[in-house]
Amino acid sequence: MTAKARGGYEMTRIPAIRVHQWLPNWSAFPFDETAHQTKPEPHFYTASFPANLLRRLAYVRRRKPTGPRRLDTGIQRGHDQSRSEGISRFVDAGYPWASLNTREQERFPNLRKPGWLPTSIVVNLVAEHTRRVGDTPDPHDLVKIKHLAGDNFELVLPEGAEDPSWEPKGSVHPIEIIDGQHRLLAFTPDDIRGGSYELPVVIFYDLDISWQAYLFWTINITPKRISPSFAYDLFPLLRTQDWLERIEGPKTYRETRSQELTEVLWSHEQSPWHLRVGMLGRERGKVTQAAWIRSLTVSFVRPWDTPRRGTGGLFGAELVEEDRTRVLFWSRPQQAAYLIQIWSDIESAIEQGTEDWMQDLRSHTAPDEASGRDPAFAGAYSLLASDQGVRGVLQVANDVSFRLAADLSFQEWQRERLKDPIDLEEVTEALSELRKQKKIVDFTARLGSQIAKFDWRSQATPDLPDDVRNRQALFRAGTGYRQVHLHLLKFLAACDDGQIARTAQRLVTDLGYD
């Protein structure tokens, strides 16, 4: 069974038990290899791995904050080193000793307890044909499954894997971590504790990447609170799975669509938000992906059957598109292009603007170092670069667009509807087409010009007069979203553009903001 008995841990074979988990009716479910949803094996395995051995054999594939989200096959969040270090201390002496500082640990040695980690690490064994990052594993690196009798199996490890210095011959490790990276990374490949500390492991074989994302989601995101931006960033791997929409219904449709649109705003070079969205969480100077998704779901992707007196989301009727009288039949690239156009018009108006508030922000902040954008639009003191500003613009732009959709002949701009995912070249084509729609682009330019005149200074702007600071303070915290919406609508209701002013005034009345 082993090169040495289980005390020495120069293991070449590990016993495993097959676990049957497959109901007959599951075989009738749709499985689609092109969507990374190949039909799984009807069972998995359980085994016990020395921690340092598993650490050598396993690879953690993490999501990256760059590149197209649909092409990112990582499913893990970023590694929190401090969390693994905490687990390592816990393994040494349990709780509460591991949570004490050094002085307290010396003072209370009697608080040491066993540091058990009984929850299984969930992994996938790669197959010979598995492709990861354009490569397949070296056959000598594979962990093979050998049937013994009944449900008894053994895992045959790569030659030399018992050596602490073992590394795969190729670029693909034989084991992928689906869940449990922080527990595993509490150990090193040559950790002396690993020889006497085993980890229970649930082992899937040749599990497609979309099913791995599904497992990670059900294990972590459903019962636990993690970074919402990271959760949303998994949507490109999950969006084709019927289970997600069936459980969450229209809400998840709206979040998925919002994630798609957010990704385009972040990735398209013509977008004023190009590379300015925190895709995996908080990043200095960026509005998070989660904030964008929430803002889109309460604005452009809000459902039409809303109680808010007839103002729904311009893109929010997809689920009832058989009712053509209630649907703006725009493709995803069209929707993305419209959002880019609105933000581009706002940015352009600010760049050319000379309002006092713009000059004030320019005097306090240099152009954004990374993008070179105007401080009045993208600077540290501009509300337009904050959660509140993004939501306020999206809500008001949606409300006014929604009310004027018929007058502006939005329905006349039609093009072939495209399947997932949104292709950036299609968005570029849609932008080119949109700019030929005179009524629409004239409207977005006028709307952008009026929105740009609003005072977008944040409360933190240096040397603000007290009356301005007190007013801008309304835009902070939980009520800040509503306050920006209210004040921006009232501002537009008093603007010198008759069509926009009349529409904004009706919205102020209908939404109870009088």
C-alpha positions in Angstrom: 0.0 0.0 0.0 2.9 2.4 0.8 6.6 2.5 0.4 6.7 2.9 4.2 4.1 2.3 6.8 1.9 5.3 7.7 4.3 6.6 10.2 7.0 7.4 7.6 4.7 8.8 4.9 6.9 8.0 1.9 3.6 7.2 0.3 3.2 6.0 -3.2 -0.4 4.7 -2.9 -3.3 6.0 -0.8 -6.4 4.0 0.0 -9.7 5.5 -1.2 -13.4 4.7 -0.9 -15.8 5.3 -3.7 -19.0 7.2 -2.7 -22.0 6.8 -5.0 -24.0 10.0 -5.3 -26.1 9.9 -8.5 -29.8 9.7 -8.7 -31.3 8.1 -11.8 -33.2 11.2 -12.8 -30.0 13.2 -12.9 -29.0 11.5 -16.1 -31.8 13.3 -17.9 -30.4 16.7 -17.0 -28.9 18.7 -19.8 -25.1 18.4 -20.0 -23.1 20.6 -22.4 -19.5 20.1 -23.1 -19.2 23.5 -24.9 -20.4 25.2 -21.7 -17.8 23.4 -19.6 -20.6 21.2 -18.2 -19.6 17.7 -19.4 -21.5 15.0 -17.6 -19.7 14.1 -14.4 -18.8 10.7 -13.1 -21.7 9.3 -11.0 -19.5 9.1 -7.9 -16.5 10.6 -6.0 -13.9 9.3 -3.6 -12.8 10.0 -0.1 -9.3 9.6 1.2 -6.9 10.8 3.8 -3.8 12.7 2.6 -0.8 13.8 4.6 -1.0 17.5 4.6 2.4 18.2 3.1 1.9 15.6 0.4 -1.4 17.1 -0.7 0.3 20.5 -0.7 3.0 19.3 -3.1 0.5 17.7 -5.5 -2.2 20.3 -5.5 -2.6 23.6 -7.4 -4.9 26.5 -6.5 -6.3 28.2 -9.6 -7.3 31.7 -8.7 -9.3 34.3 -10.5 -7.3 37.2 -11.8 -8.3 40.9 -11.8 -7.5 41.3 -15.5 -8.6 39.8 -18.8 -12.0 38.6 -20.1 -14.0 37.1 -17.2 -15.4 34.3 -19.3 -11.9 33.1 -20.2 -10.7 33.1 -16.6 -11.0 29.5 -15.5 -9.9 30.2 -11.9 -12.6 29.7 -9.3 -10.7 30.6 -6.1 -10.6 34.0 -4.4 -7.2 35.5 -3.6 -5.1 33.9 -1.0 -5.3 35.6 2.4 -1.9 34.8 3.9 -2.9 35.9 7.4 -5.9 33.5 7.3 -3.6 30.6 6.5 -1.2 31.6 9.2 -4.0 31.7 11.6 -5.1 28.2 10.6 -1.5 27.1 11.0 -1.4 28.4 14.6 -4.7 26.7 15.2 -3.3 23.4 14.0 -0.4 23.7 16.5 -2.5 24.3 19.6 -6.2 24.8 18.8 -8.5 27.5 20.1 -8.3 29.8 22.0 -4.5 29.6 22.3 -4.0 30.3 18.6 -5.9 33.6 18.8 -3.7 34.9 21.7 -0.7 37.2 21.3 2.8 35.9 22.1 2.8 37.2 25.7 -0.6 35.6 26.3 0.4 32.3 24.8 3.4 32.1 27.1 1.2 33.0 30.1 -1.6 30.5 29.4 0.0 27.3 28.0 -2.8 25.3 29.6 -5.1 26.7 26.9 -3.6 24.6 24.3 -6.0 22.2 22.6 -6.0 19.9 19.6 -6.2 21.8 16.3 -8.5 19.5 14.4 -9.6 20.3 10.8 -12.2 17.6 10.2 -13.9 19.3 7.2 -12.9 17.8 3.9 -10.8 19.5 1.3 -12.6 19.2 -2.0 -10.3 18.5 -5.0 -10.4 17.4 -8.6 -8.0 14.9 -10.2 -7.0 16.1 -13.7 -7.2 13.6 -16.5 -4.7 13.0 -19.2 -6.7 15.1 -21.7 -7.4 17.9 -19.3 -6.4 21.3 -20.7 -5.4 24.1 -18.4 -4.0 27.4 -19.6 -3.5 25.9 -23.0 -1.6 22.8 -21.8 -2.2 19.3 -20.8 -0.5 17.4 -17.9 2.6 15.4 -18.3 1.5 11.7 -18.1 4.2 11.1 -15.4 2.5 13.7 -13.1 -1.0 12.1 -13.0 -2.6 10.6 -9.9 -4.2 7.4 -11.1 -7.2 5.6 -9.7 -6.8 1.8 -9.3 -9.8 -0.4 -8.5 -9.2 -3.0 -5.8 -12.5 -4.6 -5.0 -16.1 -3.4 -4.5 -15.9 0.3 -3.5 -12.3 0.0 -2.4 -9.8 1.8 -4.6 -6.3 3.3 -4.3 -4.7 6.4 -5.6 -1.4 5.7 -7.3 0.8 8.8 -6.9 3.4 10.1 -9.3 6.8 8.6 -9.0 8.9 10.5 -6.4 5.9 12.4 -4.9 7.0 11.3 -1.5 10.1 13.5 -1.8 9.5 17.0 -0.2 11.2 18.5 -3.3 8.9 16.9 -5.8 7.5 19.2 -8.5 5.5 18.3 -11.6 7.4 17.6 -14.8 4.9 19.7 -16.8 3.0 22.9 -16.1 -0.2 21.3 -14.9 -0.4 19.8 -11.3 -2.3 16.5 -10.9 -4.7 17.9 -8.3 -6.9 21.1 -8.4 -8.3 22.6 -5.2 -12.0 23.2 -5.4 -12.5 24.2 -1.8 -10.1 24.5 1.1 -7.1 26.5 -0.1 -6.6 28.3 3.1 -6.5 25.1 5.1 -4.1 23.5 2.7 -1.8 26.5 2.4 -1.4 26.5 6.2 1.1 23.8 5.5 4.2 23.9 3.3 5.3 21.1 0.9 8.0 20.0 3.3 6.1 20.8 6.5 7.3 18.4 9.2 3.8 18.4 10.8 2.4 17.1 7.5 3.9 13.7 8.1 1.6 13.1 11.2 -1.3 15.4 10.2 -3.7 14.1 7.6 -6.5 16.0 5.9 -9.7 14.4 4.8 -10.2 14.8 1.1 -13.2 14.5 -1.2 -12.0 13.7 -4.6 -13.7 14.2 -8.0 -12.2 12.9 -11.2 -12.0 14.9 -14.4 -14.7 17.4 -13.2 -15.3 20.1 -15.8 -14.4 23.6 -14.7 -18.0 24.9 -14.6 -19.0 22.1 -12.2 -16.0 23.1 -10.0 -17.3 26.7 -9.9 -20.8 25.3 -9.0 -19.3 23.3 -6.1 -17.4 26.3 -4.9 -20.5 28.4 -5.1 -22.7 26.0 -3.2 -20.0 25.3 -0.5 -19.0 28.9 0.1 -21.2 31.6 -1.3 -24.6 30.3 -0.4 -24.0 29.7 3.3 -21.1 32.2 3.9 -20.5 35.8 3.3 -17.5 36.5 1.1 -16.6 39.4 -1.1 -19.7 40.2 -3.3 -17.4 41.3 -6.1 -15.7 37.9 -6.0 -19.1 36.1 -6.0 -20.3 38.1 -9.0 -16.9 37.5 -10.8 -17.8 33.8 -10.9 -21.0 34.5 -12.9 -19.2 34.0 -16.3 -18.6 30.4 -15.2 -22.1 30.0 -13.7 -24.3 32.0 -16.0 -25.1 29.1 -18.3 -26.2 26.9 -15.5 -29.9 26.5 -15.2 -29.8 25.8 -11.5 -28.6 29.3 -10.7 -31.6 31.0 -12.4 -34.1 28.4 -11.1 -33.1 29.0 -7.5 -32.8 32.8 -7.6 -35.2 33.5 -10.5 -35.3 36.9 -12.1 -33.1 38.4 -9.5 -30.1 36.3 -10.6 -30.9 37.0 -14.3 -30.7 40.7 -13.5 -27.4 40.3 -11.5 -25.9 38.2 -14.3 -26.9 40.8 -16.9 -25.5 43.5 -14.7 -22.3 41.6 -14.3 -21.9 41.3 -18.1 -22.5 45.0 -18.6 -20.1 45.9 -15.8 -17.4 43.7 -17.4 -17.8 45.6 -20.7 -17.6 49.0 -19.0 -14.4 47.8 -17.4 -12.8 46.1 -20.4 -13.8 48.1 -23.4 -11.2 50.7 -24.4 -13.8 53.3 -25.4 -15.5 53.2 -22.0 -14.7 56.0 -19.5 -14.6 53.2 -16.9 -11.9 51.2 -18.7 -9.8 49.4 -16.1 -11.4 51.6 -13.4 -13.7 49.0 -11.8 -12.5 46.8 -8.9 -13.4 43.5 -10.4 -12.5 41.3 -7.4 -13.2 43.7 -4.6 -12.0 47.0 -3.2 -9.1 48.6 -5.0 -7.9 52.1 -4.3 -9.5 54.7 -6.6 -12.0 52.2 -8.1 -15.7 51.5 -7.7 -16.2 47.8 -7.0 -17.8 45.4 -9.4 -20.4 44.6 -6.7 -21.3 48.3 -6.4 -21.8 48.5 -10.2 -23.9 45.4 -10.3 -26.2 46.6 -7.5 -26.5 50.0 -9.1 -27.4 48.5 -12.5 -29.9 46.1 -10.9 -31.8 49.0 -9.4 -31.7 51.1 -12.5 -31.2 49.9 -16.1 -31.8 46.2 -15.3 -34.7 46.8 -12.9 -37.9 44.9 -13.8 -40.7 46.8 -15.7 -43.4 45.6 -13.4 -42.2 47.9 -10.7 -44.3 49.5 -8.0 -42.5 52.8 -8.6 -45.3 54.3 -10.7 -44.3 53.1 -14.1 -40.6 53.7 -14.1 -38.8 50.4 -14.7 -35.5 49.4 -16.1 -34.8 50.2 -19.7 -33.1 46.8 -20.1 -35.2 45.0 -17.5 -37.9 43.3 -19.5 -35.9 40.5 -21.0 -37.8 37.8 -19.1 -41.1 38.8 -20.7 -39.8 39.6 -24.2 -42.7 37.7 -25.8 -44.7 40.9 -25.0 -43.2 43.1 -27.7 -45.2 46.1 -26.5 -43.2 46.1 -23.2 -39.8 45.2 -24.5 -36.9 47.3 -25.7 -35.5 44.6 -28.0 -31.9 45.6 -27.7 -29.1 43.0 -27.8 -26.5 42.9 -25.1 -23.9 44.8 -27.1 -26.5 47.5 -27.7 -27.2 47.8 -24.0 -23.5 48.0 -23.3 -23.0 50.6 -26.0 -25.7 52.8 -24.7 -24.2 52.8 -21.2 -20.7 53.6 -22.6 -22.3 56.5 -24.7 -24.0 58.1 -21.7 -20.8 58.0 -19.6 -18.7 59.2 -22.5 -21.0 62.2 -23.0 -20.8 63.0 -19.3 -17.0 62.8 -19.3 -16.8 64.9 -22.5 -19.0 67.6 -21.1 -16.9 67.7 -17.9 -13.6 67.8 -19.9 -15.0 70.9 -21.8 -16.7 72.3 -18.7 -15.7 75.4 -16.7 -18.2 75.1 -13.8 -16.9 76.3 -10.5 -17.0 72.9 -8.9 -15.0 71.5 -11.8 -12.3 74.1 -11.5 -12.2 73.5 -7.7 -11.5 69.8 -8.1 -8.9 70.5 -10.8 -7.1 72.8 -8.4 -6.9 70.1 -5.7 -6.1 67.0 -7.8 -3.9 66.2 -10.8 -5.3 64.2 -13.6 -5.7 60.5 -12.8 -2.2 59.0 -13.1 -3.3 55.7 -14.6 -5.8 57.0 -17.1 -5.1 60.7 -17.5 -8.8 61.5 -16.9 -10.1 64.8 -15.7 -10.0 65.1 -11.8 -13.6 66.4 -12.0 -14.7 63.1 -13.5 -12.3 60.5 -12.1 -10.4 62.2 -9.2 -10.3 61.3 -5.6 -12.8 64.1 -4.6 -15.3 63.5 -7.4 -18.5 61.8 -6.4 -18.7 60.5 -10.0 -15.9 58.1 -9.0 -17.8 56.8 -6.0 -20.6 54.2 -5.4 -23.1 57.0 -4.7 -22.2 58.9 -7.9 -22.4 55.8 -10.1 -25.7 54.8 -8.8 -27.1 58.3 -9.0 -26.1 58.7 -12.6 -27.4 55.3 -13.6 -30.7 55.7 -11.8 -31.5 59.1 -13.3 -30.2 58.3 -16.8 -32.4 55.2 -16.7 -35.5 57.0 -15.4 -35.3 59.8 -18.0 -34.4 57.3 -20.8 -37.2 55.0 -19.8 -39.8 57.9 -19.9 -38.5 59.2 -23.3 -37.9 55.8 -25.0 -40.9 56.2 -27.3 -40.3 59.8 -28.1 -36.7 59.1 -29.0 -37.6 56.0 -31.2 -35.4 53.6 -29.3 -37.3 50.7 -30.8 -36.1 51.7 -34.3 -32.5 50.8 -33.5 -32.5 47.1 -34.1 -29.8 44.6 -34.8 -29.3 40.9 -34.7 -29.5 39.5 -31.2 -26.3 37.7 -30.1 -25.7 34.9 -27.6 -23.6 35.0 -24.6 -20.9 36.2 -24.0 -20.8 39.8 -25.0 -18.1 40.2 -27.6 -16.1 43.5 -27.4 -16.0 43.7 -31.2 -19.8 43.6 -31.3 -19.9 46.4 -28.7 -17.6 48.5 -30.9 -19.9 47.9 -33.9 -22.9 48.7 -31.8 -21.3 52.0 -30.6 -20.6 52.9 -34.3 -24.2 52.1 -35.2 -25.6 54.0 -32.2 -23.7 57.2 -33.1 -25.7 57.2 -36.4 -29.0 57.2 -34.4 -29.4 61.0 -34.4 -32.3 61.2 -32.0 -30.6 59.0 -29.4 -27.1 60.5 -29.5 -28.5 64.0 -29.5 -30.4 63.0 -26.3 -27.5 61.4 -24.6 -25.3 64.4 -25.4 -27.9 66.8 -23.9 -28.4 64.6 -20.9 -24.7 64.2 -20.3 -24.2 67.9 -20.5 -26.9 68.6 -17.9 -25.7 65.9 -15.5 -22.1 67.3 -15.8 -23.3 70.7 -14.5 -24.4 69.1 -11.2 -22.0 69.8 -8.3 -20.1 66.4 -8.0 -17.7 67.4 -5.3 -17.5 65.0 -2.4 -17.7 66.1 1.3 -14.0 65.3 1.6 -13.0 68.0 -0.9 -10.6 70.5 0.8 -11.8 74.0 1.6 -15.4 73.5 0.9 -17.7 76.3 2.2 -19.7 75.1 5.1 -23.1 75.3 3.3 -21.7 73.2 0.4 -20.1 70.7 2.8 -23.3 70.2 4.7 -25.2 69.6 1.5 -22.7 67.2 0.1 -22.7 65.4 3.5 -26.2 64.2 2.6 -24.7 62.0 -0.1 -22.8 59.8 2.3 -23.6 56.5 4.0 -26.8 54.5 3.5 -29.2 57.3 2.6 -26.7 58.8 0.2 -27.9 56.8 -2.7 -31.5 58.2 -2.4 -30.2 61.7 -1.8 -28.1 61.8 -4.9 -31.1 60.4 -6.9 -33.4 63.0 -5.5 -31.0 66.0 -5.8 -29.9 65.1 -9.3 -33.5 64.7 -10.5 -34.5 68.1 -9.0 -31.4 69.7 -10.5 -32.5 68.4 -14.0 -36.0 69.5 -13.4 -34.7 73.1 -13.2 -32.3 72.8 -16.1 -32.6 74.8 -19.4 -33.3 71.7 -21.6 -37.1 71.7 -21.9 -37.5 68.0 -22.7 -35.2 66.8 -20.0 -36.6 69.3 -17.5 -40.2 68.4 -18.0 -39.4 64.6 -17.8 -37.4 65.1 -14.6 -40.1 67.2 -13.0 -42.7 64.5 -13.7 -40.3 61.9 -12.2 -39.9 64.1 -9.1 -43.7 64.2 -8.7 -44.3 60.5 -9.5 -41.6 59.2 -7.2 -42.8 61.3 -4.3 -39.8 63.6 -4.2 -41.8 66.8 -4.1 
